[in-house]
Amino acid sequence: MKRRLHLNLFIYGRGHHEAAWRHPRSTPRALTDIDHYVECARKAEAAHFDSIFLADVLNLPPDVDSSARLWLEPLTALSAIAFATSRIGLIGTASTSHTEPFNLARQLCSLDHISRGRAAWNIVTSFSIAGSRNFGGAGRLSHADRYAKGEEFVEVMKALWNSWGDGAVVDDRSSGVFVKKALVRPINHKGESFEVAGPLNMPRSPQGWPVLVQAGSSDTGKDFAARHAEAVFTAHIEKSTAVEFYRDIKARVVAAGRAPSQLLVLPGISAMIAGTEAEANRLQQELNELADTRIGLSRLSDRFDGHDFSHLKLDQVLRPEDFPDPADNQSSRGRTELIVGAVRREKPTLRQLLGKLAGARGHFVMAGTPEQVADTIEDWVDSGAADGFNVMPPLLPWMLDVFTEEVVPILRRRGRFRTEYEGRTLRQHYGLERPSGISG
Ligand SMILES: Cc1cc2nc3c(=O)[nH]c(=O)nc-3n(C[C@H](O)[C@H](O)[C@H](O)COP(=O)(O)O)c2cc1C
């Protein structure tokens, strides 16, 4: 039987293309209007997507004067979306560098209760220097220290979520027993970064814990994912690096003593879809022409720890030497490796590289017919590059509509995607085990 695949909708502003906010076919709603997010989530749920995802960074982007990159705080927004949906998974981003485990464990546990078992946490260590300035202290941690703190953070989160056993709440009016104390235990964690006594002040949630999602692509990031993540987001400009990533991360999962099926690999795909390939390309071109190269350049600089690329000419062919060594990068190391790799292989001009990144920030971008998009999705799954996709429509909600109305039915006809939800929780949609907690 052909392998079924998973689909997550990444909701990002008015669409993933850098210029989406200016296009006449993207949503007219304000980016702080919850109805925009609810509309996208309901459309994805009607198409039986596994989940939706909200990203987060902790600073106002410096190019906000000419680029629409605002969003609501994810866990707050997802709580509202939970109430407007009933089956779709809800993945929210929260930082291990700039939050406290006890608070975050409560918030995510609450979201899992509120949504009746649909919550997930995208674990990020936060690479932005500007973001770290909003949290005082000694400034941003190094890449290694961020992951070390993240490791301890996740350990504490799991311990807190496990501090309640299933069935601890008896709630028996006649005997007067509300909670079975034997099923609630302190955690007494004392580590390098955190001291947390526990237990959590809230009972275990429907999924045991929210699903753990991660997106690190450096060696450290992949090892972290192999130990903890149940789904991994990953960016690839082309299939070959995605195949390599998939093989590598699944091997690390096995080395960490886990079953490979318990970590789903979900690369991004940003597809411009139209009745003919020519029309899809025309739409893509139309959007690219709305993009501002100055913004592309400032984002490239951000990725490379603030490196100045302004001396390069837009139509100059790039060389790997034009970039700082990704091995020294303290920000988003995996993404810089990806960019330098593409420069080495494809020798683009600076303008071409910026155009490529404007589409979806280094994720796979394509323009084609519904059949071509479905073929690509199937091909990546069959080539061992993906267990499913992080769907990143270039324009929202229009290209989401085209995807759900035109591409999803093809995947269904080919036996690749569900026609109904079989489960109620995100763990069930993803085929993940429910963690067993303490028993008494
Ligand atoms: C699809 C996707 C979504 C991401 N979302 C966020 C996010 O919301 N916030 C954030 O700080 N980092 C986000 N990241 C970045 C990762 O958390 C991570 O920092 C990055 O991949 C670099 O990891 P590395 O240093 O291990 O290479 C995202 C990455 C990917 C691929």
The ligand as a MOL file (V3000), in Angstrom:
LIG
                    3D

  0  0  0     0  0            999 V3000
M  V30 BEGIN CTAB
M  V30 COUNTS 31 33 0 0 0
M  V30 BEGIN ATOM
M  V30 1 C 9.7080 25.7840 9.2530 0
M  V30 2 C 10.5700 26.4350 10.2690 0
M  V30 3 C 9.9760 27.2530 11.2140 0
M  V30 4 C 10.7400 27.8860 12.1760 0
M  V30 5 N 10.1140 28.7010 13.0650 0
M  V30 6 C 10.8400 29.3990 13.9480 0
M  V30 7 C 10.2090 30.3040 14.8330 0
M  V30 8 O 9.0010 30.4540 14.8130 0
M  V30 9 N 10.9860 30.9980 15.6970 0
M  V30 10 C 12.3390 30.8550 15.7710 0
M  V30 11 O 12.9750 31.5040 16.5800 0
M  V30 12 N 12.9650 29.9750 14.9440 0
M  V30 13 C 12.2540 29.2730 14.0250 0
M  V30 14 N 12.8780 28.4190 13.1730 0
M  V30 15 C 14.3230 28.2670 13.2690 0
M  V30 16 C 14.7120 27.0160 14.0500 0
M  V30 17 O 14.1100 26.9850 15.3070 0
M  V30 18 C 16.2120 26.9420 14.2320 0
M  V30 19 O 16.6750 28.0130 15.0170 0
M  V30 20 C 16.9010 27.0310 12.9190 0
M  V30 21 O 16.4170 26.0280 12.0760 0
M  V30 22 C 18.3790 26.9060 13.0890 0
M  V30 23 O 18.6910 25.7520 13.7960 0
M  V30 24 P 20.1510 25.2830 13.8270 0
M  V30 25 O 20.9390 26.3440 14.5100 0
M  V30 26 O 20.1450 23.9650 14.5710 0
M  V30 27 O 20.5250 25.1540 12.3900 0
M  V30 28 C 12.1370 27.7270 12.2030 0
M  V30 29 C 12.7350 26.8940 11.2650 0
M  V30 30 C 11.9780 26.2510 10.3050 0
M  V30 31 C 12.6590 25.3660 9.3040 0
M  V30 END ATOM
M  V30 BEGIN BOND
M  V30 1 1 1 2
M  V30 2 1 2 3
M  V30 3 2 2 30
M  V30 4 2 3 4
M  V30 5 1 4 5
M  V30 6 1 4 28
M  V30 7 2 5 6
M  V30 8 1 6 7
M  V30 9 1 6 13
M  V30 10 2 7 8
M  V30 11 1 7 9
M  V30 12 1 9 10
M  V30 13 2 10 11
M  V30 14 1 10 12
M  V30 15 2 12 13
M  V30 16 1 13 14
M  V30 17 1 14 15
M  V30 18 1 14 28
M  V30 19 1 15 16
M  V30 20 1 16 17
M  V30 21 1 16 18
M  V30 22 1 18 19
M  V30 23 1 18 20
M  V30 24 1 20 21
M  V30 25 1 20 22
M  V30 26 1 22 23
M  V30 27 1 23 24
M  V30 28 2 24 25
M  V30 29 1 24 26
M  V30 30 1 24 27
M  V30 31 2 28 29
M  V30 32 1 29 30
M  V30 33 1 30 31
M  V30 END BOND
M  V30 END CTAB
M  END
